[in-house]
Amino acid sequence: MNRHDQLNESRPDGQRPDGQRPDEASRPAPGGPLDYGGSHPVMALLTAVFTPFDEDGRVAYELVEKQAETLLAWGCPGAYVGGTAGEGASLTTAERMLLLERWCEVADGRLDVIAHVGHTSLGEARAMAEHAQRVGARAVSAVPPYFHRPTGAAGLADFLARVAEAAPGLPFLYYHIPSVTGVTIPASQVMAEARERVPGFAGVKFAHGDMADLQRCLRLAAERPDGGRRNGPDGHAGDEGSGGGGTGGGDGVEVYMANARLLLTSITMGARAAIGSAYNFAAPVYLRMLEHVAAGEAREARDCQLLAQDAIDAVAGYAGELAGFKAASALVGPDCGPCRPPLASLDAAQRAALREELGRLGFLAAVGAGGPEGQR
Protein backbone atom coordinates (compact mmCIF):
# COMPACT_ATOMS: atom_id res chain seq x y z
CA MET A 1 0.00 0.00 0.00
CA ASN A 2 1.47 3.37 -1.00
CA ARG A 3 1.37 6.55 1.06
CA HIS A 4 -1.60 7.94 -0.88
CA ASP A 5 -3.67 4.83 -0.17
CA GLN A 6 -2.69 4.90 3.49
CA LEU A 7 -3.92 8.46 3.80
CA ASN A 8 -7.25 7.62 2.24
CA GLU A 9 -7.77 4.61 4.50
CA SER A 10 -7.01 6.31 7.81
CA ARG A 11 -9.11 5.60 10.86
CA PRO A 12 -11.66 8.12 12.18
CA ASP A 13 -9.76 8.58 15.47
CA GLY A 14 -6.96 10.30 13.54
CA GLN A 15 -4.49 7.43 14.00
CA ARG A 16 -2.61 6.37 10.89
CA PRO A 17 -2.92 2.78 9.57
CA ASP A 18 0.64 2.05 10.78
CA GLY A 19 -0.35 3.04 14.32
CA GLN A 20 1.65 6.27 14.37
CA ARG A 21 0.37 9.72 15.31
CA PRO A 22 1.95 13.07 14.45
CA ASP A 23 4.82 14.00 16.74
CA GLU A 24 2.99 16.06 19.34
CA ALA A 25 6.27 17.32 20.82
CA SER A 26 7.10 19.06 17.52
CA ARG A 27 3.83 20.99 17.53
CA PRO A 28 3.63 24.55 18.82
CA ALA A 29 1.98 24.74 22.21
CA PRO A 30 -1.47 26.35 22.28
CA GLY A 31 -1.00 30.10 22.36
CA GLY A 32 -2.95 32.97 23.79
CA PRO A 33 -5.65 35.03 22.12
CA LEU A 34 -5.54 35.50 18.37
CA ASP A 35 -4.33 38.95 17.32
CA TYR A 36 -4.22 39.05 13.53
CA GLY A 37 -5.78 42.49 13.19
CA GLY A 38 -3.46 44.04 15.75
CA SER A 39 -0.36 42.66 14.04
CA HIS A 40 -1.06 44.07 10.56
CA PRO A 41 -1.12 47.76 9.58
CA VAL A 42 -4.48 47.59 7.76
CA MET A 43 -5.90 44.07 7.66
CA ALA A 44 -4.71 40.47 7.97
CA LEU A 45 -5.81 38.14 5.16
CA LEU A 46 -6.19 34.48 6.07
CA THR A 47 -7.02 31.95 3.38
CA ALA A 48 -9.88 29.44 3.47
CA VAL A 49 -8.03 26.71 1.61
CA PHE A 50 -9.36 24.17 -0.84
CA THR A 51 -9.19 20.44 -0.26
CA PRO A 52 -7.19 18.97 -3.16
CA PHE A 53 -8.69 15.96 -4.91
CA ASP A 54 -7.35 13.69 -7.63
CA GLU A 55 -9.42 12.85 -10.68
CA ASP A 56 -10.97 9.89 -8.83
CA GLY A 57 -12.19 12.11 -6.03
CA ARG A 58 -9.67 10.97 -3.42
CA VAL A 59 -8.00 13.56 -1.20
CA ALA A 60 -4.61 14.46 -2.68
CA TYR A 61 -2.80 15.05 0.61
CA GLU A 62 0.52 15.36 -1.19
CA LEU A 63 -0.55 18.74 -2.66
CA VAL A 64 -0.98 20.41 0.74
CA GLU A 65 2.69 21.33 0.94
CA LYS A 66 2.47 23.23 -2.36
CA GLN A 67 -0.66 25.00 -1.14
CA ALA A 68 1.10 26.05 2.04
CA GLU A 69 4.17 27.29 0.18
CA THR A 70 1.98 29.42 -2.08
CA LEU A 71 0.31 31.03 0.94
CA LEU A 72 3.66 31.65 2.62
CA ALA A 73 5.03 33.28 -0.54
CA TRP A 74 2.12 35.72 -0.41
CA GLY A 75 2.66 36.43 3.28
CA CYS A 76 -0.59 34.80 4.39
CA PRO A 77 -0.59 34.36 8.19
CA GLY A 78 -3.02 31.47 8.40
CA ALA A 79 -4.98 28.72 6.65
CA TYR A 80 -8.60 27.91 7.46
CA VAL A 81 -8.93 24.16 6.81
CA GLY A 82 -12.03 22.08 6.10
CA GLY A 83 -14.58 24.86 5.78
CA THR A 84 -16.91 25.68 2.89
CA ALA A 85 -14.06 26.14 0.40
CA GLY A 86 -12.48 22.97 1.76
CA GLU A 87 -15.70 21.02 1.12
CA GLY A 88 -15.59 19.85 4.73
CA ALA A 89 -19.19 18.66 4.64
CA SER A 90 -18.28 16.33 1.75
CA LEU A 91 -15.38 14.72 3.63
CA THR A 92 -15.49 11.87 6.10
CA THR A 93 -14.38 12.63 9.64
CA ALA A 94 -11.29 10.48 9.02
CA GLU A 95 -10.43 12.53 5.94
CA ARG A 96 -10.94 15.80 7.79
CA MET A 97 -8.66 14.69 10.60
CA LEU A 98 -5.93 13.47 8.32
CA LEU A 99 -6.13 16.58 6.16
CA LEU A 100 -5.70 18.73 9.25
CA GLU A 101 -2.74 16.66 10.36
CA ARG A 102 -1.11 17.23 7.00
CA TRP A 103 -1.65 20.98 7.19
CA CYS A 104 -0.18 21.12 10.69
CA GLU A 105 2.81 19.08 9.52
CA VAL A 106 3.66 21.31 6.58
CA ALA A 107 2.84 24.56 8.38
CA ASP A 108 5.33 23.64 11.11
CA GLY A 109 4.86 26.91 12.99
CA ARG A 110 5.33 29.08 9.88
CA LEU A 111 1.62 29.37 9.24
CA ASP A 112 -1.30 29.24 11.66
CA VAL A 113 -3.79 26.46 10.99
CA ILE A 114 -7.41 27.04 11.97
CA ALA A 115 -9.44 23.84 11.99
CA HIS A 116 -13.07 23.96 10.97
CA VAL A 117 -14.76 21.23 13.01
CA GLY A 118 -18.41 22.08 12.38
CA HIS A 119 -20.75 19.13 11.97
CA THR A 120 -24.43 18.24 12.33
CA SER A 121 -23.37 15.78 15.04
CA LEU A 122 -22.15 17.29 18.29
CA GLY A 123 -20.12 14.15 19.00
CA GLU A 124 -18.30 14.34 15.68
CA ALA A 125 -17.61 18.05 16.13
CA ARG A 126 -16.19 17.47 19.61
CA ALA A 127 -14.02 14.61 18.39
CA MET A 128 -12.56 16.81 15.67
CA ALA A 129 -12.00 19.68 18.10
CA GLU A 130 -10.13 17.44 20.51
CA HIS A 131 -8.08 16.08 17.62
CA ALA A 132 -7.31 19.60 16.37
CA GLN A 133 -5.79 20.59 19.69
CA ARG A 134 -3.81 17.38 19.89
CA VAL A 135 -2.19 17.72 16.45
CA GLY A 136 -1.23 21.38 16.71
CA ALA A 137 -4.00 23.59 15.28
CA ARG A 138 -3.86 27.23 16.33
CA ALA A 139 -7.64 27.57 16.73
CA VAL A 140 -10.90 25.78 16.03
CA SER A 141 -14.04 27.04 14.32
CA ALA A 142 -17.51 25.73 13.59
CA VAL A 143 -20.67 26.48 11.67
CA PRO A 144 -23.94 25.95 13.52
CA PRO A 145 -25.69 22.58 13.12
CA TYR A 146 -27.50 22.94 9.81
CA PHE A 147 -30.00 20.06 9.67
CA HIS A 148 -31.70 20.21 13.05
CA ARG A 149 -31.14 23.92 13.51
CA PRO A 150 -31.05 26.01 16.69
CA THR A 151 -33.88 28.49 17.13
CA GLY A 152 -32.15 31.15 19.23
CA ALA A 153 -28.77 32.67 19.97
CA ALA A 154 -28.57 31.27 23.51
CA GLY A 155 -29.24 27.70 22.39
CA LEU A 156 -26.73 28.00 19.56
CA ALA A 157 -24.11 29.40 21.94
CA ASP A 158 -24.67 26.45 24.28
CA PHE A 159 -24.08 24.05 21.38
CA LEU A 160 -20.90 25.89 20.38
CA ALA A 161 -19.73 25.80 24.00
CA ARG A 162 -19.92 22.00 23.98
CA VAL A 163 -17.72 21.96 20.88
CA ALA A 164 -15.21 24.45 22.27
CA GLU A 165 -14.95 22.55 25.57
CA ALA A 166 -13.35 19.66 23.69
CA ALA A 167 -10.35 21.87 22.82
CA PRO A 168 -9.87 23.88 26.03
CA GLY A 169 -6.48 25.23 25.04
CA LEU A 170 -7.56 26.74 21.72
CA PRO A 171 -9.40 29.92 20.67
CA PHE A 172 -12.81 29.30 19.10
CA LEU A 173 -14.36 31.12 16.11
CA TYR A 174 -18.04 30.98 15.22
CA TYR A 175 -18.56 30.63 11.46
CA HIS A 176 -21.61 32.65 10.36
CA ILE A 177 -22.70 31.68 6.83
CA PRO A 178 -26.52 31.68 6.71
CA SER A 179 -26.70 31.22 2.92
CA VAL A 180 -25.29 27.71 3.39
CA THR A 181 -26.46 26.66 6.86
CA GLY A 182 -29.93 28.19 6.80
CA VAL A 183 -29.29 29.49 10.34
CA THR A 184 -30.33 33.14 10.15
CA ILE A 185 -29.81 34.17 13.77
CA PRO A 186 -27.89 37.46 13.53
CA ALA A 187 -24.19 36.98 14.15
CA SER A 188 -24.19 39.88 16.60
CA GLN A 189 -26.73 38.06 18.79
CA VAL A 190 -24.69 34.86 18.71
CA MET A 191 -21.55 36.84 19.46
CA ALA A 192 -23.08 38.48 22.51
CA GLU A 193 -24.20 35.12 23.91
CA ALA A 194 -21.03 33.26 22.94
CA ARG A 195 -18.83 35.77 24.69
CA GLU A 196 -20.45 34.74 27.96
CA ARG A 197 -20.95 31.03 27.30
CA VAL A 198 -18.26 29.68 24.94
CA PRO A 199 -14.83 28.86 26.40
CA GLY A 200 -12.03 30.58 24.51
CA PHE A 201 -14.45 32.51 22.31
CA ALA A 202 -12.30 34.52 19.89
CA GLY A 203 -14.75 35.97 17.40
CA VAL A 204 -16.86 35.47 14.30
CA LYS A 205 -16.06 34.55 10.73
CA PHE A 206 -18.68 36.74 9.06
CA ALA A 207 -19.68 35.32 5.64
CA HIS A 208 -22.77 37.42 5.01
CA GLY A 209 -23.78 40.64 3.29
CA ASP A 210 -25.69 42.20 6.18
CA MET A 211 -23.45 45.20 6.77
CA ALA A 212 -25.61 46.51 9.62
CA ASP A 213 -25.07 43.26 11.51
CA LEU A 214 -21.37 43.38 10.66
CA GLN A 215 -21.23 46.83 12.22
CA ARG A 216 -22.94 45.53 15.35
CA CYS A 217 -20.37 42.70 15.52
CA LEU A 218 -17.50 45.16 15.17
CA ARG A 219 -18.91 47.27 17.97
CA LEU A 220 -19.20 44.22 20.23
CA ALA A 221 -15.63 43.20 19.39
CA ALA A 222 -14.39 46.65 20.37
CA GLU A 223 -15.90 46.38 23.85
CA ARG A 224 -13.72 45.21 26.71
CA PRO A 225 -15.11 42.74 29.23
CA ASP A 226 -15.16 45.52 31.85
CA GLY A 227 -17.56 47.56 29.72
CA GLY A 228 -14.94 49.96 28.34
CA ARG A 229 -13.95 50.24 24.72
CA ARG A 230 -10.65 49.25 23.25
CA ASN A 231 -11.45 50.75 19.86
CA GLY A 232 -14.30 52.60 18.19
CA PRO A 233 -16.32 51.05 15.36
CA ASP A 234 -14.05 52.86 12.88
CA GLY A 235 -11.06 50.90 14.14
CA HIS A 236 -9.36 53.87 15.87
CA ALA A 237 -8.52 53.90 19.53
CA GLY A 238 -11.43 55.04 21.69
CA ASP A 239 -11.33 57.60 24.49
CA GLU A 240 -9.78 55.13 26.88
CA GLY A 241 -7.23 54.01 24.29
CA SER A 242 -5.44 50.75 23.85
CA GLY A 243 -2.22 51.70 22.18
CA GLY A 244 -3.09 50.17 18.83
CA GLY A 245 -5.55 49.78 16.00
CA GLY A 246 -7.91 46.93 15.24
CA THR A 247 -11.28 46.00 16.54
CA GLY A 248 -10.24 43.14 18.77
CA GLY A 249 -11.47 43.59 22.31
CA GLY A 250 -9.47 43.17 25.49
CA ASP A 251 -10.43 39.47 25.57
CA GLY A 252 -9.10 38.82 22.08
CA VAL A 253 -12.44 38.83 20.27
CA GLU A 254 -12.18 39.69 16.55
CA VAL A 255 -14.49 39.87 13.53
CA TYR A 256 -13.16 38.14 10.42
CA MET A 257 -14.75 39.47 7.26
CA ALA A 258 -15.48 36.54 4.95
CA ASN A 259 -17.09 38.30 1.99
CA ALA A 260 -14.28 39.31 -0.36
CA ARG A 261 -16.59 41.40 -2.53
CA LEU A 262 -17.12 43.74 0.43
CA LEU A 263 -13.60 43.72 1.84
CA LEU A 264 -12.77 47.37 1.19
CA THR A 265 -16.11 48.49 2.59
CA SER A 266 -15.54 46.41 5.71
CA ILE A 267 -12.18 48.11 6.27
CA THR A 268 -13.86 51.50 6.36
CA MET A 269 -16.19 50.10 9.03
CA GLY A 270 -13.30 48.97 11.21
CA ALA A 271 -12.67 45.34 10.22
CA ARG A 272 -9.03 44.37 10.64
CA ALA A 273 -9.00 40.68 9.73
CA ALA A 274 -10.47 38.53 6.97
CA ILE A 275 -10.77 34.87 6.03
CA GLY A 276 -11.77 33.93 2.51
CA SER A 277 -11.44 31.49 -0.37
CA ALA A 278 -10.89 34.20 -2.99
CA TYR A 279 -7.39 34.67 -1.59
CA ASN A 280 -6.41 31.31 -3.06
CA PHE A 281 -6.14 33.11 -6.40
CA ALA A 282 -6.72 36.84 -5.81
CA ALA A 283 -4.43 37.46 -2.83
CA PRO A 284 -1.91 39.56 -4.82
CA VAL A 285 -4.64 42.00 -5.87
CA TYR A 286 -6.06 42.28 -2.35
CA LEU A 287 -2.62 42.71 -0.81
CA ARG A 288 -1.94 45.54 -3.25
CA MET A 289 -5.28 47.04 -2.25
CA LEU A 290 -4.20 47.00 1.39
CA GLU A 291 -0.96 48.76 0.48
CA HIS A 292 -2.98 51.51 -1.19
CA VAL A 293 -5.22 51.80 1.86
CA ALA A 294 -2.17 52.15 4.09
CA ALA A 295 -0.81 54.88 1.81
CA GLY A 296 -4.12 56.77 1.78
CA GLU A 297 -4.60 56.08 -1.94
CA ALA A 298 -8.37 55.62 -2.00
CA ARG A 299 -8.88 55.57 -5.77
CA GLU A 300 -6.17 52.97 -6.35
CA ALA A 301 -7.55 50.83 -3.51
CA ARG A 302 -11.01 51.02 -5.04
CA ASP A 303 -9.63 50.00 -8.44
CA CYS A 304 -8.10 46.89 -6.88
CA GLN A 305 -11.35 45.97 -5.16
CA LEU A 306 -13.30 46.40 -8.39
CA LEU A 307 -10.80 44.29 -10.36
CA ALA A 308 -11.01 41.52 -7.78
CA GLN A 309 -14.79 41.76 -7.74
CA ASP A 310 -14.97 41.53 -11.54
CA ALA A 311 -12.75 38.45 -11.42
CA ILE A 312 -14.86 36.83 -8.69
CA ASP A 313 -18.05 37.49 -10.66
CA ALA A 314 -16.50 36.06 -13.82
CA VAL A 315 -15.13 32.98 -12.09
CA ALA A 316 -18.44 32.25 -10.37
CA GLY A 317 -20.10 31.99 -13.78
CA TYR A 318 -18.28 28.75 -14.55
CA ALA A 319 -20.00 25.77 -12.91
CA GLY A 320 -20.56 27.72 -9.69
CA GLU A 321 -18.40 29.79 -7.37
CA LEU A 322 -16.39 27.04 -5.67
CA ALA A 323 -15.66 25.16 -8.89
CA GLY A 324 -14.66 28.40 -10.59
CA PHE A 325 -12.48 29.46 -7.67
CA LYS A 326 -10.63 26.13 -7.74
CA ALA A 327 -10.01 26.44 -11.46
CA ALA A 328 -8.82 30.03 -11.12
CA SER A 329 -6.42 29.10 -8.33
CA ALA A 330 -4.73 26.64 -10.66
CA LEU A 331 -3.61 29.61 -12.76
CA VAL A 332 -1.53 31.06 -9.91
CA GLY A 333 -0.76 28.08 -7.67
CA PRO A 334 -1.21 24.30 -7.38
CA ASP A 335 -4.14 22.72 -9.17
CA CYS A 336 -6.41 21.36 -6.42
CA GLY A 337 -8.40 19.28 -8.87
CA PRO A 338 -12.17 18.87 -9.17
CA CYS A 339 -14.90 19.34 -6.60
CA ARG A 340 -16.66 16.40 -5.03
CA PRO A 341 -20.21 15.58 -6.09
CA PRO A 342 -22.80 16.95 -6.03
CA LEU A 343 -20.77 20.02 -6.99
CA ALA A 344 -19.81 20.33 -10.64
CA SER A 345 -16.30 20.92 -11.96
CA LEU A 346 -15.00 22.75 -15.01
CA ASP A 347 -14.10 20.81 -18.14
CA ALA A 348 -11.12 21.68 -20.33
CA ALA A 349 -13.11 24.02 -22.57
CA GLN A 350 -14.49 25.92 -19.58
CA ARG A 351 -11.03 26.25 -18.05
CA ALA A 352 -9.71 27.70 -21.29
CA ALA A 353 -12.61 30.14 -21.50
CA LEU A 354 -12.08 31.16 -17.88
CA ARG A 355 -8.42 31.84 -18.47
CA GLU A 356 -9.22 33.93 -21.53
CA GLU A 357 -11.83 35.97 -19.66
CA LEU A 358 -9.53 36.64 -16.71
CA GLY A 359 -6.86 37.69 -19.19
CA ARG A 360 -9.21 40.18 -20.85
CA LEU A 361 -10.04 41.67 -17.47
CA GLY A 362 -6.35 42.26 -16.79
CA PHE A 363 -6.57 40.03 -13.75
CA LEU A 364 -3.92 37.50 -14.78
CA ALA A 365 -1.37 40.24 -15.34
CA ALA A 366 -2.28 41.74 -11.96
CA VAL A 367 -1.60 38.47 -10.13
CA GLY A 368 1.51 37.68 -12.16
CA ALA A 369 0.00 34.70 -13.94
CA GLY A 370 1.06 35.68 -17.44
CA GLY A 371 4.19 33.49 -17.51
CA PRO A 372 4.68 29.73 -17.73
CA GLU A 373 3.12 29.14 -14.32
CA GLY A 374 -0.10 30.72 -15.52
CA GLN A 375 -0.14 28.76 -18.78
CA ARG A 376 -1.08 25.41 -17.33
VOTIFI-40809 format. One line per 5 residues: their letters; for each residue x, y, z of C-alpha. Coordinates in nm, 2 decimals. Example, Ala and Ser with C-alpha at 12.3 -4.5 7.8 and 13.67 -1.06 7.14 Angstrom:
2
as) 1.23 -0.45 0.78; 1.37 -0.11 0.71;
# end
This chain:
376
mnrhd) 0.00 0.00 0.00; 0.15 0.34 -0.10; 0.14 0.66 0.11; -0.16 0.79 -0.09; -0.37 0.48 -0.02;
qlnes) -0.27 0.49 0.35; -0.39 0.85 0.38; -0.73 0.76 0.22; -0.78 0.46 0.45; -0.70 0.63 0.78;
rpdgq) -0.91 0.56 1.09; -1.17 0.81 1.22; -0.98 0.86 1.55; -0.70 1.03 1.35; -0.45 0.74 1.40;
rpdgq) -0.26 0.64 1.09; -0.29 0.28 0.96; 0.06 0.21 1.08; -0.03 0.30 1.43; 0.16 0.63 1.44;
rpdea) 0.04 0.97 1.53; 0.19 1.31 1.44; 0.48 1.40 1.67; 0.30 1.61 1.93; 0.63 1.73 2.08;
srpap) 0.71 1.91 1.75; 0.38 2.10 1.75; 0.36 2.46 1.88; 0.20 2.47 2.22; -0.15 2.64 2.23;
ggpld) -0.10 3.01 2.24; -0.30 3.30 2.38; -0.57 3.50 2.21; -0.55 3.55 1.84; -0.43 3.89 1.73;
yggsh) -0.42 3.90 1.35; -0.58 4.25 1.32; -0.35 4.40 1.58; -0.04 4.27 1.40; -0.11 4.41 1.06;
pvmal) -0.11 4.78 0.96; -0.45 4.76 0.78; -0.59 4.41 0.77; -0.47 4.05 0.80; -0.58 3.81 0.52;
ltavf) -0.62 3.45 0.61; -0.70 3.20 0.34; -0.99 2.94 0.35; -0.80 2.67 0.16; -0.94 2.42 -0.08;
tpfde) -0.92 2.04 -0.03; -0.72 1.90 -0.32; -0.87 1.60 -0.49; -0.73 1.37 -0.76; -0.94 1.28 -1.07;
dgrva) -1.10 0.99 -0.88; -1.22 1.21 -0.60; -0.97 1.10 -0.34; -0.80 1.36 -0.12; -0.46 1.45 -0.27;
yelve) -0.28 1.50 0.06; 0.05 1.54 -0.12; -0.05 1.87 -0.27; -0.10 2.04 0.07; 0.27 2.13 0.09;
kqaet) 0.25 2.32 -0.24; -0.07 2.50 -0.11; 0.11 2.61 0.20; 0.42 2.73 0.02; 0.20 2.94 -0.21;
llawg) 0.03 3.10 0.09; 0.37 3.16 0.26; 0.50 3.33 -0.05; 0.21 3.57 -0.04; 0.27 3.64 0.33;
cpgay) -0.06 3.48 0.44; -0.06 3.44 0.82; -0.30 3.15 0.84; -0.50 2.87 0.66; -0.86 2.79 0.75;
vggta) -0.89 2.42 0.68; -1.20 2.21 0.61; -1.46 2.49 0.58; -1.69 2.57 0.29; -1.41 2.61 0.04;
gegas) -1.25 2.30 0.18; -1.57 2.10 0.11; -1.56 1.98 0.47; -1.92 1.87 0.46; -1.83 1.63 0.18;
lttae) -1.54 1.47 0.36; -1.55 1.19 0.61; -1.44 1.26 0.96; -1.13 1.05 0.90; -1.04 1.25 0.59;
rmlll) -1.09 1.58 0.78; -0.87 1.47 1.06; -0.59 1.35 0.83; -0.61 1.66 0.62; -0.57 1.87 0.92;
erwce) -0.27 1.67 1.04; -0.11 1.72 0.70; -0.17 2.10 0.72; -0.02 2.11 1.07; 0.28 1.91 0.95;
vadgr) 0.37 2.13 0.66; 0.28 2.46 0.84; 0.53 2.36 1.11; 0.49 2.69 1.30; 0.53 2.91 0.99;
ldvia) 0.16 2.94 0.92; -0.13 2.92 1.17; -0.38 2.65 1.10; -0.74 2.70 1.20; -0.94 2.38 1.20;
hvght) -1.31 2.40 1.10; -1.48 2.12 1.30; -1.84 2.21 1.24; -2.08 1.91 1.20; -2.44 1.82 1.23;
slgea) -2.34 1.58 1.50; -2.21 1.73 1.83; -2.01 1.42 1.90; -1.83 1.43 1.57; -1.76 1.81 1.61;
ramae) -1.62 1.75 1.96; -1.40 1.46 1.84; -1.26 1.68 1.57; -1.20 1.97 1.81; -1.01 1.74 2.05;
haqrv) -0.81 1.61 1.76; -0.73 1.96 1.64; -0.58 2.06 1.97; -0.38 1.74 1.99; -0.22 1.77 1.64;
garav) -0.12 2.14 1.67; -0.40 2.36 1.53; -0.39 2.72 1.63; -0.76 2.76 1.67; -1.09 2.58 1.60;
savpp) -1.40 2.70 1.43; -1.75 2.57 1.36; -2.07 2.65 1.17; -2.39 2.60 1.35; -2.57 2.26 1.31;
yfhrp) -2.75 2.29 0.98; -3.00 2.01 0.97; -3.17 2.02 1.31; -3.11 2.39 1.35; -3.10 2.60 1.67;
tgaag) -3.39 2.85 1.71; -3.22 3.11 1.92; -2.88 3.27 2.00; -2.86 3.13 2.35; -2.92 2.77 2.24;
ladfl) -2.67 2.80 1.96; -2.41 2.94 2.19; -2.47 2.64 2.43; -2.41 2.40 2.14; -2.09 2.59 2.04;
arvae) -1.97 2.58 2.40; -1.99 2.20 2.40; -1.77 2.20 2.09; -1.52 2.44 2.23; -1.49 2.25 2.56;
aapgl) -1.34 1.97 2.37; -1.04 2.19 2.28; -0.99 2.39 2.60; -0.65 2.52 2.50; -0.76 2.67 2.17;
pflyy) -0.94 2.99 2.07; -1.28 2.93 1.91; -1.44 3.11 1.61; -1.80 3.10 1.52; -1.86 3.06 1.15;
hipsv) -2.16 3.26 1.04; -2.27 3.17 0.68; -2.65 3.17 0.67; -2.67 3.12 0.29; -2.53 2.77 0.34;
tgvti) -2.65 2.67 0.69; -2.99 2.82 0.68; -2.93 2.95 1.03; -3.03 3.31 1.01; -2.98 3.42 1.38;
pasqv) -2.79 3.75 1.35; -2.42 3.70 1.42; -2.42 3.99 1.66; -2.67 3.81 1.88; -2.47 3.49 1.87;
maear) -2.16 3.68 1.95; -2.31 3.85 2.25; -2.42 3.51 2.39; -2.10 3.33 2.29; -1.88 3.58 2.47;
ervpg) -2.04 3.47 2.80; -2.10 3.10 2.73; -1.83 2.97 2.49; -1.48 2.89 2.64; -1.20 3.06 2.45;
fagvk) -1.44 3.25 2.23; -1.23 3.45 1.99; -1.48 3.60 1.74; -1.69 3.55 1.43; -1.61 3.45 1.07;
fahgd) -1.87 3.67 0.91; -1.97 3.53 0.56; -2.28 3.74 0.50; -2.38 4.06 0.33; -2.57 4.22 0.62;
madlq) -2.34 4.52 0.68; -2.56 4.65 0.96; -2.51 4.33 1.15; -2.14 4.34 1.07; -2.12 4.68 1.22;
rclrl) -2.29 4.55 1.54; -2.04 4.27 1.55; -1.75 4.52 1.52; -1.89 4.73 1.80; -1.92 4.42 2.02;
aaerp) -1.56 4.32 1.94; -1.44 4.67 2.04; -1.59 4.64 2.39; -1.37 4.52 2.67; -1.51 4.27 2.92;
dggrr) -1.52 4.55 3.18; -1.76 4.76 2.97; -1.49 5.00 2.83; -1.39 5.02 2.47; -1.07 4.92 2.33;
ngpdg) -1.15 5.08 1.99; -1.43 5.26 1.82; -1.63 5.10 1.54; -1.41 5.29 1.29; -1.11 5.09 1.41;
hagde) -0.94 5.39 1.59; -0.85 5.39 1.95; -1.14 5.50 2.17; -1.13 5.76 2.45; -0.98 5.51 2.69;
gsggg) -0.72 5.40 2.43; -0.54 5.08 2.39; -0.22 5.17 2.22; -0.31 5.02 1.88; -0.55 4.98 1.60;
gtggg) -0.79 4.69 1.52; -1.13 4.60 1.65; -1.02 4.31 1.88; -1.15 4.36 2.23; -0.95 4.32 2.55;
dgvev) -1.04 3.95 2.56; -0.91 3.88 2.21; -1.24 3.88 2.03; -1.22 3.97 1.66; -1.45 3.99 1.35;
ymana) -1.32 3.81 1.04; -1.47 3.95 0.73; -1.55 3.65 0.50; -1.71 3.83 0.20; -1.43 3.93 -0.04;
rlllt) -1.66 4.14 -0.25; -1.71 4.37 0.04; -1.36 4.37 0.18; -1.28 4.74 0.12; -1.61 4.85 0.26;
sitmg) -1.55 4.64 0.57; -1.22 4.81 0.63; -1.39 5.15 0.64; -1.62 5.01 0.90; -1.33 4.90 1.12;
araai) -1.27 4.53 1.02; -0.90 4.44 1.06; -0.90 4.07 0.97; -1.05 3.85 0.70; -1.08 3.49 0.60;
gsayn) -1.18 3.39 0.25; -1.14 3.15 -0.04; -1.09 3.42 -0.30; -0.74 3.47 -0.16; -0.64 3.13 -0.31;
faapv) -0.61 3.31 -0.64; -0.67 3.68 -0.58; -0.44 3.75 -0.28; -0.19 3.96 -0.48; -0.46 4.20 -0.59;
ylrml) -0.61 4.23 -0.24; -0.26 4.27 -0.08; -0.19 4.55 -0.33; -0.53 4.70 -0.22; -0.42 4.70 0.14;
ehvaa) -0.10 4.88 0.05; -0.30 5.15 -0.12; -0.52 5.18 0.19; -0.22 5.21 0.41; -0.08 5.49 0.18;
geare) -0.41 5.68 0.18; -0.46 5.61 -0.19; -0.84 5.56 -0.20; -0.89 5.56 -0.58; -0.62 5.30 -0.63;
ardcq) -0.75 5.08 -0.35; -1.10 5.10 -0.50; -0.96 5.00 -0.84; -0.81 4.69 -0.69; -1.14 4.60 -0.52;
llaqd) -1.33 4.64 -0.84; -1.08 4.43 -1.04; -1.10 4.15 -0.78; -1.48 4.18 -0.77; -1.50 4.15 -1.15;
aidav) -1.27 3.85 -1.14; -1.49 3.68 -0.87; -1.81 3.75 -1.07; -1.65 3.61 -1.38; -1.51 3.30 -1.21;
agyag) -1.84 3.22 -1.04; -2.01 3.20 -1.38; -1.83 2.88 -1.46; -2.00 2.58 -1.29; -2.06 2.77 -0.97;
elagf) -1.84 2.98 -0.74; -1.64 2.70 -0.57; -1.57 2.52 -0.89; -1.47 2.84 -1.06; -1.25 2.95 -0.77;
kaasa) -1.06 2.61 -0.77; -1.00 2.64 -1.15; -0.88 3.00 -1.11; -0.64 2.91 -0.83; -0.47 2.66 -1.07;
lvgpd) -0.36 2.96 -1.28; -0.15 3.11 -0.99; -0.08 2.81 -0.77; -0.12 2.43 -0.74; -0.41 2.27 -0.92;
cgpcr) -0.64 2.14 -0.64; -0.84 1.93 -0.89; -1.22 1.89 -0.92; -1.49 1.93 -0.66; -1.67 1.64 -0.50;
pplas) -2.02 1.56 -0.61; -2.28 1.69 -0.60; -2.08 2.00 -0.70; -1.98 2.03 -1.06; -1.63 2.09 -1.20;
ldaaq) -1.50 2.28 -1.50; -1.41 2.08 -1.81; -1.11 2.17 -2.03; -1.31 2.40 -2.26; -1.45 2.59 -1.96;
raalr) -1.10 2.62 -1.81; -0.97 2.77 -2.13; -1.26 3.01 -2.15; -1.21 3.12 -1.79; -0.84 3.18 -1.85;
eelgr) -0.92 3.39 -2.15; -1.18 3.60 -1.97; -0.95 3.66 -1.67; -0.69 3.77 -1.92; -0.92 4.02 -2.09;
lgfla) -1.00 4.17 -1.75; -0.64 4.23 -1.68; -0.66 4.00 -1.38; -0.39 3.75 -1.48; -0.14 4.02 -1.53;
avgag) -0.23 4.17 -1.20; -0.16 3.85 -1.01; 0.15 3.77 -1.22; 0.00 3.47 -1.39; 0.11 3.57 -1.74;
gpegq) 0.42 3.35 -1.75; 0.47 2.97 -1.77; 0.31 2.91 -1.43; -0.01 3.07 -1.55; -0.01 2.88 -1.88;
r) -0.11 2.54 -1.73;
# end
